[in-house]
Amino acid sequence: MGGKSRARRRQRGGAGPEQRETGRAQRIARAVAEHDLTALKQLARTGDGLLTTQLRRQAWPLLLNFRSLADAGDRGAAHRDEDQVALDVRRTRLPDAPEIRRDVRARRLAELSQVVSGVLRSYPWLSYYQGFHELAMTFLCVFGSPRPAVEAAKMAALFFVRDAMGSSLDHVMQQLDLLYVLLEAACPRVHTLLAALDVPPFFAISWVLTWFAHDVESFADVCRLFDHLIVSPPLQVVHVAAALIRLREAEVLACERDFAAVHTALAALPATTADWLPVIDGACALQAEYPATKLQHMGACRLPRLSAVNTHEATWTRLDPARPLAFSSLVPTAAGHPLASAAPSKEMARVIDRTSTAQRARALALAHRWPLAAATLASATMLVYAWLVMQQGALA
């Protein structure tokens, strides 16, 4: 899919595709050699991004501030969530990409366990969430070995998806509430439809938690999205989600006016998107018009003061690979975690499981030629159950 979208872009005129790609690769290599982060970030945000796995291996360490932090835990001590990590890794599928050989599956999955466990053991106050292993798998497949992948996943965990690595689903759901605030401003007809059908934002949970790695088939497209997200603020994934929905607005509005049908159509958008460049461009425009602070004000939905969204600008600028810092010196921890609550909860994984099961239930029913109404009812039943699980977690 990613190759087709890139081929279409190459037909738009100007210099030949090989010439343009060679020139872009040279600019990326030069920016890496000169440590020109301004140029590198611009290249990551625009066009075909950082192009290749080899170039990303050189650029991502600079963009992610490798070796800027000192570990806070004992790498030899097992983390409390490693049993769940093992279960999730066991059922992980390798991305379909030429550079990833299928005959190394067993070794790659063992390395994935090392990567996720390495992050958790380095910062024991982090909690694993279902989906973090898919984000980590992208880093592992790009770097090809666990050590740099641990470093990349560590920086992503602490500075981008930290809100998901607390003890509950609450802060992630707040980010998804901001998606609806953004849709109300930028895509009001879709927002009206979702509000009328009372569709919760469960369809976007895996988008936010895995940076679309769970939902996009093309590994090239996943890497292109990662190029963009690692040089953007943490809430940028929500802007990407809104830009995707706005770009496909006509399809969403054409759906049957039914809770499960609309939810299923939204959940399928990433897998059926052939060209991500317009989405990324749209996300940049939305982020410029509706940055995180403005969205929180518009929706009267304040994320915690120590949310990764609200601390990113201040903390990221203080990172210096030459002078590693303790994370706690950047964001003071309370009760071991900046976002900790009294009791750990597993409702996040349960909600994601139920939502995913709802999508599979409807697809399976339709594949067996069930009537549409029956297929929709099967999906809706699972979605309602997921909603009840979330409400129980909020009341607990």
N, C-alpha and C positions, 0 to 999 in steps of 0.2 A: 504493500500500500504506500509506504513512504517513498519507494523508488518511483512509483507512478506519479505521485504528486510532484516530485522533484523534476521528473521528465516533462511534465506539463509546464512547469515554471520556466524550463530551459527553452521552450518554444516561443517565448514572448518577445523575441527579437534581441537586437544588440549583438554583442560579441558572442562567438560560439560557446557552447556549454563547457567544453574542455578548457577553453581559454579563461572563461569567467571563474571556473572552479579552481584552476591552477592559481590564478591571481588572488583569490580569496584564501586559499591554503597558504600562500606565501605571506599574506598579511597576518594571518593567525600565527604562523611560525615566527615572524618578526616581532609581533607583540609579545609572544612568550619569551623570546630571547632577550628582549629589552625590558621585560616585566612591566609592560605598558598596560596596566589594568583598565584604564579608560577605553583604549582601543579594543581590548579583549572583550570587555563587557558589551560594547556596542556591536561587535561581531556576533556575540552569543545571542543578542536580542533580535537581530535582523537577519533577513534572508534565510539561507540554509544553515545558520548557526555555525557550529564549530566543525562541521563537515564529516569528520571521520573518527573512528575509535582511537587511532594513533594520535591525532591532534588533541583529542579530549584528554588522553592520558597525560599530555604535557600541560594543558590549559586548566583543567579542573583543580589540580592541587593549588595553583595560584589563586583561582577564583574562590576556593573554599578555605583559604587561609590555613593550609596544612601546618601542623606542628605549632599552632598558636596557643594550645592549652596543655596544662599539666593534668594527667589522670588523677582522679580523686578516689579511686577504689583499688582493691586487691585483685589483679588479673587472675590470680589462682583460685579465688573464692567464687563458687557457683552463685548465680543470681537466682532469686526466687521464681522467676518466670521461665527458666530454661526448659522445663518440661513442655510448656506450651510452645515454645520456640521449636523444639524438636518435632512436635506434631505438625506444625505449620510447614516447616521445611520439608518434611517427608512428602507432602502433597504438592509441593511447588513444581511448576513446569518451567523448564528453561525457555527463554525467549527464542523465537525462530529467527535466527540471523546467521549469515554465512560464516562469521568469525567464531561462532559458538558450536563446537562439534558435539553431536549427540552422544558420542561414545565416551565423553568425559562427564556424563550426568552425575554419576555417583560421587566423583571427586569434587565436582562443582557444588553439589548439595552439602557435602561435608564442609567445604570452605564457607558456604553461606552460614552454616551454624557457627563457625568460628567468628565470622564478621558480626553477626547479631549479638552473640555472647560477648565478644570483645567490647562492643559499645556498652552493653549493660554492666559488665564487670568493671569497666572504667568509671562508670557513673551509676553506682548501685541505687541511687534514689530515683532513677528513671524507671518507669514501668513499661514493659513491652505491650504493644497493641497489635492486634491482628491486621496485617498489612504492612507493617514496618519491614518484614522480611522481603517483601516484593520491591520496596524502595531500595533496600540493601542489595538485592540481587542485580539491579541495574548497575549500581556502582561496581559490584564484583565482576560483572560481565564486561564492563568497559575497561577496568584496570587489569583484569586477568589474574589477579592474585589477592589474597586476603588482606595483606598489610595496608596497602593504600586504600582498599575498600573500607576497612575499619575506620581509617582517618576521615574519609568522605562521609560515611554514615554517621560518625560521631558528630561532625559539624552540622549535618542535617538535623540530627536528633536534638541537639542543644539549641540551635538558633533558628530552625525553620518549623519543625513539627513538635516542638517541646510541649505545646498545649495538649497534644494527644498522648503524651507520655506521663501524665499525672495519674490520679487514681480514679477518675470518672470520665464520663462522656460529656460533661457539661460544657467545657470550654470549646470543644469541637462543634457541638451543637450551636453554640453562640456564633461561631464563625459561619456556620451554614445559615443561621438567621440573617447574617449580614449579606449572604448571597441573595436572599429574598429582598432585602432592602435595596440592593444594587439592581435587581431585576425590576423592582417597582419604578425605579428612576430611569433605567435604560431600556427596558423591554416590558412596558406596562401591560400589554395585552396578554403576554404569557403569565405575568404575575397575577392578573385578574383571573385567568383560568385556574391557576394553582390554588388561589384563595377560594374560589367558588367550589372547587372539588375537595378542598381541605387536604391537599397533597403535601405531606411533610417532605423535607429535603433529603430523605434517606437515599434517593437515587445518586446523590453527589458525595456520599460518605467515602466511598473507595477512591473517588477522584482526588479528594483532599488528602486522604491518609497515605495514598501510594503515589501521588503526583501523576495520576493516570496510568501508572505502570500495570495496574490490574485490569484496565479496561481497553487499552490500545494494543492491537495485535502486532503492529509493525515495531520492531525494536529500534529502527532508525527514527521513527516518529517519537517514540518514548525518549530517546536520547536528545532529540531536538527540543522537546518540552523541558527536559532537565537542563539543557543549556540555558534556556530562558529563566527557569525558576531559581537556579542557583545564583543568578546575578540580580534577582528581584527581591522585594520585601516578602516576608512569609505569607501575607494575605494574597499574594499575586495569584496563587492557585485558585482562589475564589473569583478573581477577575477573569482568569482563563475560563472557568466554568460558565460565568455569565456571558462572556464573549461567544463561547460555543453555542449556548442556548439562543442568543440573539441572532447568530448567523444562521441557525437552523429553525428560526421562529416559525416559518410557514409550515414546516412539517409538524411541529408540535401543535400548532393551532388546528391543523387538519385532522388531528386524532379524534376518535370517538370521545364524546364527553363522558368519560368514565374514569374513576380514580385509578384503577390498576392499569388501564390502557395508557393513560398519560404518563404514569410513573414508569412503565416499561419502555415507552418511547424515549423518554428522557434518559433513562439508564443506558439505552443502546446508542446514544449519540456518539460517544468517543470511538466505539468500534466501527462506526460507519462513516467516519470523517476521513476523507482522502487527502485533504490539503490543510495542514495546520498553520500555514503562514498567515492566512487571513485571521485566524483565531488569535494567534499571538499578537498580530498588529492591533486587533480589536481590544485585546486585553491591556496592551500598553496605553491605548487611548482611554480606556475606562479607568485605569489606575491613575492616570494623570488628572482626570476629571473628578474621580471619586476615591481619593486615597483613604487609607484605613481610618485615620482620625475623623475625617469627614463622614464616612459611612457610620461609624459608631455614634456620632452626633445625630445624624439623620434618623437612625433607627432607635435612638434612645437605648442603645444596647452596648454598654461599656464592657469590653473585655477586661480581665483583671489587670491591675497595674503592672504585674510581673509577667504578663502574657508575652510569648515570643513576638507577637505582633507589635506590642507597645514598647518593647525594649530593644528591638532589633537595630534600629538606627544608632542608638547610643552605644550598644555593646559591640556591634560589628566594626565600628570605626576604631575601637580600642585594641583590636587584635593585631598582633605583630609576631610573625613566626620567629623573629630573632630574640624575642623576650616572652617566652610562654608564661601565661597567667593561669591561676586557678579560676575555674568558672565562677566560684562563689564570690570572687572579687569583682566580677562584672555584674552579676545578678545575685543579690543576697538571698540565701536559702533560708526557709523557715520549715521546721519539722522535717528537714532532710530534702525538701523539694519546694521550689518556689510556688507551686500550685497545689500543694498537698492538702487533702481534706482528711477527716478523721479516720475513715475506713476505706481500704482499697475495694474496688468494685470491678466486676468482669462484664458489666452490662454492655460495654462497647462491642466486645467480640460477639455477644449474643445478638445484638441488634444487627450487626453486619451479616452474621450467619443467616438470620431470618430474612433480611432483605435480599440477599443473594439467592436464598432458597425460593423466595417469591418469584424472582425473575426466571429461575430454572423451571419452576412448577408451571408457569404459563407457557413457556417455550415447549416443554415436554408435552403438555396437553394439546397444544396446537399441532405438534408434530404427529400425534396420534389421532388427529382429525376430530378432536373434541369440538363441540360447538363453541364459538367465541365466548358466549356468556359463561359457559362452564369453566373455560380456561381462565377467564378474567376473575371469576369467583375464587378459584384455587389460589391465584396470585394475591387477590385482595385479602383473603383470610390470613395469609402469612404476613402481609404488611400490617394489618390491624394488630396481629400478635406482637410484631416488632414495636409498634407504637405503644402498646400496653407495657412491654418490658421497659421501654424508655421512661414511661411515666412512673412506673414503680421505682426505678432508680432515682428519679428526681424527688420522689416523696420519701425515700429511705433516709 
